[in-house]
Amino acid sequence: MTPRTTSALHKRAIGIIATTTAVVALSLAGASAANAADRVSYAKSVPSWATAQNDAGAAPADTTVQGEIYLPLRDQKGAETLAKQVSNPTLAGYRRALTPAQWIARFSPTQADFDSVVSFLKTAGLTIQGVPDSRQYVVFRGTPDQLGSVFGTSLHAYDVAGHRLIAPASAPSLPAAIGAKVSAVSVEQSRTMTKPDSIKQGDLPASGAPQVSRKAAAAAPVITTPCSHYIGENTVTVPPAYNGQTTYSTYNCGYTPQQLRSAYGLTDLNKRGVNGSGQTVAIIDAYASPTIVKDANGLAQQNGEPILTNSSYQQLVPSPSQFTDQALCQYPSGWQGEQTLDVESVHSIAPGARILYVGGTDCSGGLDIAMSKILDNKLANIVSNSYGNVGEAVPPDVIQGEVNLQLQAAGEGIGLYFSSGDNGDEVENLGYASPDFPASSPWVTSVGGTSLGIDKNGAIAWETGWGDQLDKIVKNADGTLAYSAPLPGPLFAGGAGGGVSAVFPAPDYQRGIVPQALSKGFRVSPDVSALADPYTGFQIGIRPIIDDTTLETGDYVNETYGGTSLASPIVAAQIAIVQQATGKTIGFANPTLYAVKRVLPSAFRDVVPQNPPQALVYTSRISGNTYFITLDHDTSLTTARGYDDVTGLGGVSFNLLHLVAQGRH
């Protein structure tokens, strides 16, 4: 390829980058007495897991259940067309995004229809928990008996994926006068399975037993494995592994902000002021950490980094008294590490960017309200979401309601980034392979995960797909060491989510890049990837919540985290840097990302299998067990040259931005 051809490709790639009164009269008794012909039924609002086999009987009467009603967009096809035109660099409408007020006026349900639905729910005695300015849904709450009566069904408890969740035993329905205004009814708890996609280093599955109380002394390890600050700093001798190799690096202590910026090629850009300045990255999680600013600044000072200020960090969070469904949603303490990881990783990658944290009152409808606060006011054009459902086990009508929010984002020029998941193909949880929703949606950017080895000079020594398979190292009677099972071992300790959607057809932007043999005509995720392996993870600073009732916290500690919850904010921060460097808003990024891939494949680091496989050695501080960790073993998902269902297109490269920053193009 000639220099002129190469320059033309560079220029083209840079261009793409840069480029209700009647209803009040309805009484609850009247609604219950209506016959079936007077009601609209919502069969697609019953989750697939609400089966007789999983039925655990009537829902407890002493609980309350959150529900959500979705109203249809006035012009569904028009919203989809706009989202495509605004996001696709090859279409005339590229970057001609609407303001929130314009989008709402054009596509949202009418105020009259929305008021009718809200009035009906209030008259029925249900509590309204939240409504968005876009009028797309209503979040409400009631007892199982209330909800069953209002929606013409009965609520039961069901055992699914290790959870006991409430759902209707038959299709919910609404009086025809209201049903004509409603597209979906959710009176089930599938979305409370939404969880943070983060893993703290050492959080091994139960099959990694024996588990030892944290107060008990750990057994003496068979191998002493001090953590490494960079790959190869500390090595240990293990029984012969791949190709007979016996010397391997120990696990990572937790990379610093400087190491991550160096590995991702951002150090020089940062020195030139290309650090996310002028950009806002929004982060959505459930609940809120009481010590987030103090913790983030503790980490920053520890590493000689700029601290967060009132101008660089803001948050919109509910008061603790507004927190709901805490047990179902893993409590505030279960989300605190997630928020901390998200905020600190964004600040580390793009220290000049402004961060906006928006907390949900819970992990289901509360997250929708948090999202709408951003979309209805366009508080940011980059939004990182480090959470996901278990697969696509959400009722189809509910999925469509969520997709409509994503269409709003795209139509307004806002990019949504979702972590792809931490449980590989989800077979262990669901019994079948499935990517996690919302990451599986074609209207969001799904972020997969890698294992990343950074050398002593801050360069990438190797990068492979995140999928940790563990084999315990044991001591034989004669004192020699051995593996407890043939390599790579029996214990799956986490890996990037991804795979083929059973809901969404293949989007245009993936055609010709995602192999047909893989997609078979359906959407495949993820789209891009970044560091996610907790054993090559990122070190955070946190004062952990030790009492979920009072939100009392403990002392400041450093912990090492991974999961695609790390990858998503890293990519969001990288996009902030891209937007600053090019002076352009990317919005929904997938059409641009895949277009750049077509023009200049080197704009992404292709993450491929390693031969022999990369591996690390880790000793648990809790049990004292030592494990040999084989990397890039992610259930049925595999890395491959080009696009794959673990890392997508690969990692974002900044070679082009160096040229932009230097003024060459």
N, C-alpha and C positions, 0 to 999 in steps of 0.2 A: 504494500500500500504506500502510495507516495505521500510526502509531507503535506502536499496540497489537499489530497483526499482526506487525510487524517484531520487537518485543520477544519475542513468543511464539516466533517462529522462532529467535531467538537462544537462548532458554532451551532449546528442543528440541535445537538443535545442540550446545549445551554439555552437555546430558544424555547425548547419544550419545557425545561425546568422553570425558566423565568416566566415561561408562558401560562224556648216554654208554659198560659193561664189555665188551659184545659187540663193540664196534667196535675196541677195543684189539687184539683177536685178528686183525683184518683186516691182512694184510700188503700191502705195495706190489705184490708179485708176484701175490698172490691177486686184488687189485683189477684188475690188468691182464689177468688170464686170464678174468675174468668175461665171459660173452657178453652181447649187447645186451639180451636179455630180462631180465637181472639188473640193469640199470642204468636210471637216470632221465636223460633227455637234456634239455638246456637250449638249444633252438634260438634263443630270444629273447635269449640272452646273447652272440650273435655280432653284432658291430657291422655296420652297413649298408655300411661302406666296405671290409670284408674280402672283396673280390671278386677273381676271377681277373685282371681288368684291372689291379688295383692290386698284385697279388702280386709281391714282390721276392725270393721264395725263403725257404728255411728260416731261422728266427730264429737269430742268432749264438749258438753254444753257450757262449761265454765270458761271457755276461751273465746277470743275474737279472731276473726279472719279478715285479712285485707283483701279487698277486691278492686278491680279496675275495669272501667267501661271505656271502650275505644269508639270514637266516632269516625266515620269514613271521610277521607279527603273529598272535596267537591270535584276535583279533576285529577284522579289517580294517574291516568296516562300522561296528562300534562305535567304533573310533578316529576314523573320518571323522565320524561323527555327533557325537561329543564335541567334536571340533575346531570343527565348525560352531556347536554350541550355546554353547560358551565364548566364541566370537568375535563372534557376531551380536547386535547390540543389541536386535533384535526378538524373540529367543527367551528362554525361561524360564531356560535354563542359562547365560545371559550372565555372564561373569566367575567362574563356579564352576569354576575350574581345579583340576586335580589336582596334588598334589605329585609330584616325580619318583618317589618310592617307590610312591605309589599308581598312577601311570601304568604303571610297570614291572610291578607285581604284577598289573595288570588286562590289559595288552595285550602285553607282551614275550614272546618265546619262553620256554619253560620252561628251568630250569637244566639239567635232564637232557638235553634236546635240544641245548642249547648245548654242554654238556660232551662230548657224543658227537661233535659236529662238530670241536671243538678237538682231541680225542683222535685222531680219524681223520687230521687234517692233520699232527699231530706224529708219529704212527706212520709216515706216508708220508715223513717226512724233511724236511718243509717248515718253514720258520722262521716263528713267529708274531710279527708285528710290532706288533699292537695289538688289544685287545678292549675293548668298552665295557661299562659296568655294565648297560646296557639289553639286552645280549645280542642285539642285532639283526644283527650282522655280525661277521666275523673277517677281519682284514687279515693276509696272510701273504706269503711270498716264496720263490721257488725258481728253478731253472734251467729253460729251455725244455723240456729232456728230462724233468726231474722232473715239471713241470706237465702235459706231454703224456701221460706215463704214468699219472699219478694221475687225470687227467680224460678219458682215452680219446680224445685228439685229437692233433694236431700243431700246433705254433706256427710261424707264418710272419711275415715282415716285410712290411708294406704301406706304400705311399706314399699319403699322404692330406693334403690341405690344407697342403702344404709340409713335412710331417713324415714321418719313417719310424717307424712304430709296429708293435708286435707284437700279434698276435691269433691266436685259434685258426682253423685252416683248415676245421674242421667243428665242429659243435655239441659243446661239452664235456658230459661226463656224469659221474654218480657212481653207486657201488653203491646198489642200491635201499634198503638199510637206512639209508643216510645221505641219499640223495636225497629220501626222504619227509619229511625235516626241513628241507630247503633250498628256498628260492624262486628264487634266482638265483646264478649263478657268473660271476664276472668274472676272466678270465685274459687280459685285453687292456688296451691302454694308451690308450684313448680319453680317459680323464679326465686324462692328463698334458698334454692340450691346454688344460686349465684354466690360465688366465693372469690376471695382474692387469689390471683394466680401467682402467689409467691411461696417460696420454700426457704426456710431458714436452714442453713448448713447444719447437718446432723439430725434433722427431723426425719428419721427413718420410718418406714412403714412398720406395722405391728409384726410382720414376718421377719423383721430384723432382730427379733428377740434373741436372747433374753433381755427384756427391758428391766432397767434398774432404777429405783427411785433416785431422783436427783440429790436427795440427802444422803444416800448410801454411797459408800466408797466404790469406785469403779474397779473392776478386776485389773490386774497388772497386764498391760498390753503385751502381745507376743512380739510386736515390733514398735519401737518408739518412733513416732512420725511427727516431728515438729512441722508446723505449717510453713509454707514458703511464701515469701513476699513477691516472688516472681518465679516463673517456671524454671525448675532446675536448681533453685537456691539450695534446697535440701533434697537429697535423694536417699533411698533406702534399698536394701536388698530383699527380694521376695523370691518365692519358688519360681522356677522357669515359667514364663508366660509366653507371649507371642513371639514367634521365631526364636524361642529359647532365651529371650531377654530377661534379665534378672534385676536390673537397676531401673528404678522409676522415680519420678519426682513425687514429692508429697503434695497434698492438696493445698489450695491457695488460702492465705490468711484473710484475704479480702482486698481487692484492688482499691487503690486510692483514686480520687478524681484526676490527678495528674496522669496516672498510668492509663486510665481509660481514654483521656483526650489524646495522649500520645499514640496509643494503639490505633485509634480511629483517625489519625492524621489531622488532628485539630489543633495541635500545639502552635504551629506557625500561624495558622489562621487566627487563633486567639490573640497572639501577639500583635496582629494587625488590626485588632478590634472586631474581628468577625467572631462574635461570641454569643449571638442571639439577641443583641441589643435591638430595641425597638419592637420586639416580638413578645407575644403573650402565649404561654402554654397553660391551658386549663387542665386540671386533674380532677377526676370524679372518683370518689370512693364512698362507702357507707360510714356514717358516724364522723367523729373528729377526735384527733389526738389532742389532749390538753397541753402537751409540751412541744408541739411541732417546731415552733420557731426556735425555742431554746435548744432543742435537740439538733436541728439543722445547723445552727450557728456553732454549737459545740463541735460538730464534725468539721465545719469549715475552719474554725480556729485551729483545730488539731492538725489540719493539713495545710495551713497557710493560705486558705482560700477566702474570697470576699464573703462577708456575712449577708444574710437576708435583712432587708430593711422594710419600713412601711411602704415604700414605693416599689420594692421588688417582690414582695409577697403580700397577698391579700387572701382572705377566705370568706366564704359565705357558708355558714354551718348552722345546723339546728342546735338548740339548747339540749342538754342531756335529758330534760324532761320530755322532749319530743321524740326521743329514740323509741322505736317500736320493734317488735319481733326480734329482740336481742338474742334469745336462745336459738331460734331458727337461723339467725344470720351470723352466728359465731361470736357474738358480743363485740363491744367496742375494742376489747383487747385483741380480738382476732383480726381486726382491721387496722389497728394502730401501726403495726409493722409495715403494712401495705402503704399507708399514707406516707410514712416516714421514708420508705424506699423510693416512692414515686417522687416526692419533693426533693429529696437529697440527690437522686440520680439526675433529674432534670437540671438542677442547679450546678451539678458537677460538670455535665457535658456542655451546657450553655449558660455559663455564669452571668452573662449579661441579660438574659431573658427575664421577663416578669413572669411570676408564677401566680396563678389563681386557683385555689383549691375550693371545690364546691362539694359539700358533704350531704349524703342522703340520710333521711331519717331511718332507713332500713335498707336491705339489700334487694328489694324488688321495686314496688312502685315509688319508693323514695328515691331510687336512682333515676327514674324517669323525671321526677320533679327537678332533681339536680341538673339533669341534662337540659331540660326546658329552660331553666334559668339562664343558661349559657346561650342556647339557640334563640330564644325569644328576645334577647337583648344583644346578641352577637358580642359577647364579652371576650371572645377569643376566636381565632380561626384554626387553632390546633388544639385538639382535645384528646388527652390520653386516658384510657379506661382499662385499668389492670384487673379485670374481673371477667367472669364468664359463667354460663350455665354448664351443667353436666351434659355435654352433647347438645343435640337439638331437641331434647325432651321437653319442649314447650308447645302448647296447643297452636295449631297453624294460624288461627285467627289472631292469637296474641302476637305471634311472630310478625304478622302483617302490621299490626299496630305499632310495633317497635320499628319496623322498616320505615314506616311513614315518618318517624322522627329522623331517621337517617337520611331520607329524601329531603327533609327540611334543611338539614345540615348541608348537604351537597348543593342544594339550590341557593343557599346563602354563601357559598364559598367557604365552608368550614370542613376541615378534615377530621374525621373520627378515627382514632387508632385504638385497636383492641388487642389485648394479649390473646394468643391462640390457645392457651391452656397448658397445664402441667402434667397431664395424665395420659400423654400419648394419644392412642386411638380410642380411649375410654371403654374398651372392651371389658376390662375388669369391673367397671362400675355399672355398665349398661347391658353387657352380654352381647353387644354388637359394636362395630366400629362406627364412630361418628365424630366429626369435628365439633367444637364447642360453638354455640351461638352466644353472643352476636358476632364473634369473629368470622363465622361462616357466611355472613351476609355479603353479597357482592357490592354493597354500598359503604363498606368500611374497609379500612386497611388493617389486615390481620398480621400481627407481628409474631413470628416464630422465634426459636431460640437456638443458640450455639453454645458450645464449650470453647473457651478462648484462653490460649496460652500466651501470656505476655512475657517477653524475655527481660533480662536485666537492663537493657537499653531502652525499654519502653516500646519495642516493636512487637508485632504479632509473630510469635514463633510458630504457631499452628492454630487453626480454627476448624472445628468439626461440629456435626449436629449434636444438639443436646439430647441425650438419652442415657441415663446412668444405670448400668447393670452392675450389681455388687456381688462379690464372692468373698465370704469370710475366710480369713487366713487363720488356720488352727495349728496347734503344736501336737505332733505325734508323740507316742510313748517314748520314742528314742530321742526326743528333743528336736527333731527336724521339723521344718514347717511345710505345710501343704494347704491346698485349697479345699474348702469343704465340699465343693462340687466342681464338675468340669467348667472351665471358663466358657462364657463370661459370668457364670453364676446364676442363682435363682431369684435374686432380689432386685426388682425394678424400683428404683428410688426417685423416679421422675423423669419426664421428657416432654419436649414441646408437643403441643396439640396440633392437630391438622387433619387433612384428609378430604374425602369427597362428600359434599353435602347431599343429603337426601331430600332437600327442600328447594334449593335454588339452582336453576339452570346456569350453564356456563356463561359468564358475561363476555361481551365482545372483546374487552381488553385482554382476556386470557387466551383467546383463540390464536393458535399458531405458536404460542410459547409454552403453555401447559400441554404436555403430551396427551393426545386423545385416548391413548391406552390407559392413562391414569384417570382422566376426568370423566370419560364416557358421556360427555355432554353436560356435566354438572360443574358447579363452582367448586374449586379446590382452594384450600387455605393451607398455609399462610401466604402472604405476599412478599414480605421482606423479613429480616431477622436481625437479632443482635444478641449480646451476651445474656445468658439465662441460667447457666449451670451454677448451682450454689457452691460447688467444689472448685470452681474458678470464678467465684462470685465477687460481689461488691460489698465493701464494709460500710455499714451505716452506724450512726450514733443515735441512741434511743434511751429514754427513761420509761421502761415498760410499765403499762398499767397493771397493778397488782390487785385492784379491787374494782370490778365492773359496776358496782353500785355507786361508789363514791368517786370513781375515776382516780383514785390515789395512784401515784406512780412510784416506782423504785428509783434507785440511783442510776446515773448515766452509765451506759455500757456500750461497747462496740460489739456488733454482731454481723455475721456475714450472711447475706441473702442472695437468692437467685430466683428463678422462675421467669416465665414470660412477662410477669409483672415488672421485672427489671428491664426486659427488652423493649416493652412498649414505651415507657417514658424516655429511654435512650433514643429510640427512633424519633419520637416527638420532638425531643431537644435537637436532634440532628436536622429535622425539617425546619426548625426555627432558624438554625444557622444557614440553611439553604435559602430560606426566604430573605434573610438579611443580606446575604451575599448577592443575590440576584435582584433584590428590590421588587420581587413579585410574590403574590400570594398563591400558593399551590391549591388550597382547598382540598376537596376529595382527591387523594393523591394517586389512586390506582391507575387511571388512564395515563397519567403522566409517567409513572414509574415503568409501566410496561412499554410505553412508547419510547422512553429512553433506552430500555433494554434492547429494543429492536434496532435502534440507531447506533448505540454504543454499548455493547455488552460489558465492557470493562468498567462502566460506571457502577457495577456491583461486584463484590467479592464473591465468587462462586464457592460455596461451601460444599466440599466433596468428601467422600469417605477417605480415611487415612489407611495406608498400608505399610506396616502393620497398624492395628488400631492404637490410638492414643489411650493411655491409662494413667491413673493416679492412685496413691495409697493414702488411706484415711483411717485414723483411730478415733472412735467415739469417746468423748470425755465423760459420757454418762455411763456406758456399759464397759468401756475398756476394750471392746471388740475392734479388731483391725480388719479393714475391708480393702480388697483390690477392686478399683472402680474402672470398668471398661466403658469408654465413652462411645457415643454414636450408636447406641442400641436402643432405639425408641419404638418399642412394641412392633407393630406391623408397618410403621412409617419409616421411610428410609431416605437418606441423602443420596444424591446422584449428581452427575454433571448436568449443568443447566438447572431448570426449575425442578424442585422437589417438594414433597409435602411435610418436610421438617423445617426447612429454611426458606422456602419460596424462591424468589429471585436471588437471594443471598443477602449479604450485608451492604449497606450504603457506603460507597467509596467517595472520597472527597478530592480526587485528583483534579476533576474539572474545576472545583471551587478554588483550588490553588491558582489556577490560571486566571480565573475571574478576579481573585483578590490581587493578583499581580498586574492586572490590567492588560493582559495579553489579548483578550478578545472583547 
